[in-house]
Amino acid sequence: MLICGMFVPAIKGQGTEEQQKKWLPMAYKFQIIGCYAQTELGHGSNVQGLETTATFDPKTDEFVIHSPTLTSSKWWPGGLGKASTHAVVYARLITEGKDYGIHGFIVQLRSLEDHSPLPGITLGDIGGKFGSGAYNSMDNGVLRFDHVRIPRDQMLMRLSQVTREGKYVHSDVPKQLLYGTMVFVRQTIVADASKALSRAVCIAVRYSAIRKQFGSQDGGPETKVLDYKTQQSRLFPLLASAYAFRFVGDWLKWLYMDVTQKLEAKDYSTLQEAHACTAGLKAVTTSATGCH
């Protein structure tokens, strides 16, 4: 579930110790169901182009979450359509009239009593997706905010903070940590893509090895389908790719663990490499396998 794959890692990576103590136990016990609301109708991987705003109101010590345009609608987050009660929402932080860029906020979306959307929140399931039926097992959703207020302490504050007076304070932790959750998710997707391709190729090669079709002109045994060059040209490149994707998936897992250990020691030297490698290899492996 995406609560374990994205919601929890976002809080662990970007939340303070106090925030982790508050939210993670509820997530682990599934007392709340969380999703990762980053992608919008107008922008996906271009995080800096996101339009949702989180404007600080010093009079009430709250952030006002708002979707100012149609394209600012959160679009596609898995688990959002029907299941999630909470989300880590990425929005442009505005305080004292200045835009400080994209930050994460924990926002409750649905009532814990009857699961209905809270005031100011519009939710929906985007329906069937084009392509593999496997995509339709996930309730990808759409989300809009109409001046929804949340407490200031629901801003994920490991990387930066907003004081009670509305002053923006940036820590010495690099902003690239904002992408830490996606680094984790992308390395997982690469590993999953290799597994999916391996299973499919294994089935196809085994079947081709036992399936016989057409015989020799002298009445001899029929030829294995795998012996035909046209069949080999289709299967063998995929077989090689399955091995390559498995090896690169293992390497990305090691890279992520190495980066995580270095981050704990405040060593950010390999973070950009991890971000670039996971983003690029996720695109390569999912394009080759049709697994998105």
C-alpha positions in Angstrom: 0.0 0.0 0.0 1.1 3.5 -0.7 0.7 4.4 3.0 3.8 2.3 3.6 5.5 3.2 0.3 5.1 6.9 0.2 3.1 8.5 3.1 5.2 7.0 5.9 8.6 7.6 4.2 7.6 11.3 3.5 7.0 11.8 7.2 10.1 9.9 8.3 12.3 11.9 5.8 10.8 15.4 6.2 9.1 15.4 9.6 10.6 16.3 12.9 11.0 13.8 15.7 7.9 15.2 17.4 5.9 14.9 14.1 7.1 11.3 13.6 6.1 10.4 17.1 2.6 11.8 16.6 1.8 10.5 13.1 3.7 7.3 12.5 2.1 5.2 15.2 -1.3 6.0 13.8 -0.1 5.2 10.3 1.5 1.9 11.4 -1.7 0.8 13.1 -3.8 1.9 10.1 -5.8 4.2 12.3 -5.3 6.6 9.5 -4.8 5.9 5.8 -2.4 8.2 4.1 -1.5 9.0 0.5 1.1 11.2 -1.3 -0.5 14.2 -3.0 2.2 15.7 -5.2 1.2 15.3 -8.8 -1.2 17.9 -10.2 -3.3 18.1 -13.4 -0.8 20.7 -14.7 2.5 19.3 -13.3 3.9 16.0 -12.3 7.7 15.4 -12.1 8.2 19.1 -12.3 7.8 19.7 -8.6 8.8 23.4 -8.8 5.8 24.0 -11.1 3.2 22.9 -8.6 0.4 25.5 -8.1 -1.4 24.5 -4.8 -0.7 27.1 -2.2 -0.2 27.0 1.6 -0.5 30.6 2.9 0.4 31.2 6.5 -2.2 33.2 8.6 -0.3 34.6 11.7 -3.7 35.7 13.2 -4.8 32.1 13.7 -1.4 30.2 13.6 -2.7 28.2 10.6 -1.9 27.5 7.0 -4.6 28.0 4.4 -4.4 25.3 1.7 -5.9 26.3 -1.6 -6.2 25.2 -5.2 -6.2 28.5 -7.1 -6.6 27.0 -10.6 -8.0 24.0 -12.4 -4.5 22.7 -13.2 -3.6 22.9 -9.5 -6.0 20.0 -8.8 -4.1 17.1 -7.3 -4.5 14.4 -9.9 -3.5 10.7 -9.9 -2.3 10.1 -6.3 -2.9 6.4 -5.5 -5.2 5.7 -2.7 -6.7 9.1 -2.9 -9.9 8.3 -4.7 -11.6 6.2 -2.0 -9.4 5.0 0.8 -7.2 7.8 2.2 -8.1 9.8 5.3 -5.0 11.9 5.2 -2.4 13.1 2.7 1.1 14.6 2.6 0.2 17.5 0.3 2.9 19.4 -1.5 2.2 23.1 -1.9 3.8 26.5 -2.4 4.5 27.9 1.1 3.6 31.6 1.2 4.3 33.7 4.3 4.7 37.5 4.7 3.8 37.8 1.1 6.7 35.8 -0.2 6.7 32.4 -2.0 9.2 30.1 -0.5 8.6 27.2 -2.9 7.4 23.7 -2.4 6.9 22.1 1.1 5.0 19.2 2.5 2.0 19.4 4.7 -0.1 16.7 6.5 -3.7 17.3 5.7 -6.7 15.4 6.9 -9.1 14.8 4.0 -11.9 12.6 5.3 -13.8 12.2 8.6 -12.6 9.4 10.8 -16.2 8.9 11.8 -18.0 8.4 8.5 -15.2 8.8 5.9 -17.0 11.8 4.3 -14.8 14.6 2.8 -14.1 17.4 5.2 -15.4 21.0 4.6 -13.5 22.7 1.7 -12.2 19.5 0.3 -13.4 18.0 -3.0 -12.5 14.4 -3.7 -13.1 11.9 -6.4 -11.9 8.8 -8.1 -10.5 9.5 -11.6 -12.0 6.2 -12.9 -10.6 3.7 -15.3 -7.1 4.2 -16.7 -6.1 3.5 -20.3 -3.8 0.5 -20.8 -3.2 -2.5 -18.5 -6.1 -3.5 -16.3 -3.5 -3.7 -13.5 -3.7 0.1 -13.2 -7.4 -0.1 -12.3 -6.7 -1.9 -9.1 -5.5 1.4 -7.6 -8.0 4.2 -6.6 -6.2 7.1 -8.2 -7.9 10.2 -7.3 -8.5 14.0 -7.8 -8.3 16.5 -5.0 -9.1 20.2 -4.7 -8.8 22.6 -1.7 -11.0 25.6 -1.0 -9.2 27.6 1.6 -8.7 24.6 4.0 -7.1 25.5 7.3 -4.6 23.3 9.1 -2.5 24.0 12.2 1.0 25.3 11.6 2.6 22.2 13.2 1.2 20.1 10.3 3.9 21.5 8.0 6.7 19.0 7.8 9.4 20.9 9.5 12.6 18.9 9.4 14.0 20.9 6.4 12.5 24.3 7.3 10.1 26.0 9.7 7.7 28.9 10.0 7.6 30.5 13.4 4.5 31.6 15.2 5.2 35.2 14.0 5.3 34.0 10.4 9.1 34.1 9.9 10.5 31.5 7.5 13.5 29.7 8.9 15.5 27.3 6.7 17.7 24.6 8.2 21.1 23.6 6.9 19.5 20.5 5.4 19.5 20.7 1.6 16.2 21.1 -0.2 16.9 18.0 -2.2 15.7 15.9 0.7 12.2 16.9 -0.5 12.8 14.3 -3.1 13.8 11.6 -0.7 10.5 9.9 -0.8 10.4 9.7 -4.5 14.0 8.3 -4.5 12.7 5.5 -2.3 9.6 4.9 -4.4 11.5 4.9 -7.7 14.1 2.4 -6.6 11.2 0.2 -5.5 9.5 0.6 -8.9 12.7 -0.5 -10.7 12.9 -3.6 -8.6 9.2 -4.3 -9.2 9.6 -3.8 -12.9 12.5 -6.4 -13.0 10.3 -8.9 -11.1 7.4 -8.4 -13.5 9.6 -8.8 -16.6 11.4 -11.9 -15.1 8.1 -13.7 -14.5 6.7 -12.9 -17.9 9.9 -13.9 -19.7 10.2 -17.1 -17.6 6.7 -18.2 -18.7 7.3 -17.3 -22.3 10.7 -19.1 -22.6 9.4 -22.2 -20.8 6.3 -22.4 -23.0 8.4 -21.8 -26.1 10.8 -24.7 -25.1 8.0 -27.3 -24.8 5.6 -26.0 -27.5 6.3 -27.6 -30.9 5.0 -26.3 -34.2 5.6 -27.6 -37.8 7.7 -30.5 -38.7 10.4 -31.3 -41.2 9.6 -32.3 -44.7 10.8 -35.9 -44.1 8.2 -36.5 -41.4 10.6 -35.9 -38.5 9.6 -34.5 -35.1 8.1 -31.0 -35.0 10.3 -28.1 -34.2 10.3 -26.4 -30.8 9.0 -22.8 -31.1 12.1 -21.6 -29.2 14.3 -22.9 -32.0 12.8 -20.4 -34.5 15.0 -17.3 -35.0 11.9 -15.0 -35.1 10.9 -16.3 -31.6 14.5 -15.9 -30.3 14.6 -12.3 -31.6 11.6 -11.5 -29.5 12.4 -13.4 -26.3 16.2 -13.2 -25.9 16.5 -9.4 -25.7 13.8 -9.4 -23.0 15.6 -12.2 -21.1 18.8 -10.2 -21.2 16.9 -7.1 -20.0 15.4 -9.1 -17.1 18.9 -9.9 -15.8 20.1 -6.3 -16.4 17.1 -4.8 -14.6 17.5 -7.2 -11.7 21.1 -6.2 -11.2 20.4 -2.5 -11.5 17.5 -2.9 -9.1 19.8 -4.4 -6.5 22.4 -1.7 -7.1 19.7 1.0 -6.6 18.6 -0.6 -3.4 22.2 -0.5 -2.2 22.6 3.1 -3.4 19.4 4.2 -1.5 20.6 2.5 1.7 24.0 4.1 1.3 22.5 7.5 0.8 20.2 7.0 3.8 23.1 6.2 6.1 25.1 9.2 4.8 22.1 11.5 5.4 21.9 10.4 9.0 25.5 11.6 9.3 24.6 14.8 7.5 26.6 13.8 4.4 24.6 14.9 1.3 27.2 14.2 -1.3 25.5 11.4 -3.1 21.9 12.6 -2.9 21.9 14.2 -6.3 23.3 11.0 -7.9 20.6 8.9 -6.2 17.9 11.3 -7.4 19.2 11.3 -11.0 19.8 7.5 -11.2 16.5 6.5 -9.7 14.5 8.9 -11.9 16.3 7.9 -15.1 16.3 4.1 -14.4 12.6 4.2 -13.4 11.7 5.7 -16.8 13.9 3.1 -18.6 12.7 0.0 -16.8 9.0 0.9 -16.8 9.0 1.9 -20.4 10.6 -1.5 -21.3 8.2 -3.5 -19.2 5.0 -1.5 -19.4 4.9 -1.4 -15.6 4.2 2.2 -14.3 
